[in-house]
Amino acid sequence: MNSLTTILSIFTVLGQIGIIVGIISLFFKNSAGWPNLLLRLTDEYALLIIFIVSLTGLLLSLYYSDFIGLLPCTLCWWQRIFLYPQVILSGVALWRNDRSILLYSLWLSAIGAIIAGYQSLLQYGLTSSLPCAAGATAVSCSKVYFMEFGYITLPLMAFTAFLITGTTAGLAYYRRKTK
């Protein structure tokens, strides 16, 4: 698990950098340089990006829980509820070249990011305002299975995946509305 976790953590950091660059590009969208190119490429490949990120999240969540044995907590299940449909929606949309799902993906990602963000804060010990029961049959949502680079945990990986899909959908939707 260690080398897989390290590789995924590197991709998580790269995804976080990509999110920041994508958001910054909005402020320079009228320039002729890289921000405009980045927005155009994001728009062109939005469905593919959303499909790949959501499919990777689906496969890895199942791998970690079913093969590695890291049992999902209640918040993990809620995150899966908002991630798994995106695989089907974006896959069909990609196949049909139907961009109408961008707004749906944006909302699913936003709700999933809120849940994953809360769980990340819970694991860092920065909040405990909402209870996350860990009885005899439930896994504690605050249980940290690993922490790479001093801050990357499973919920933070999910948070980053939701931000990638949400930012991609948002940028593509915004670009289409402002054309």
ABEGO torsion letter per residue (X at the ends): XAAAAAAAAAAAAAAAAAAAAAAAAAAAAABABAAAAAAAAAAAAAAAAAAAAAAAAAAAAAAAAAAAGBBBBAAAAAAAAAAAAAAAAAAAAAAAGBAAAAAAAAAAAAAAAAAAAAAAAAAAGABAABBBBBBAABBBAABBABBBGGABBAAAAAAAAAAAAAAAAAAAAAAAAAX
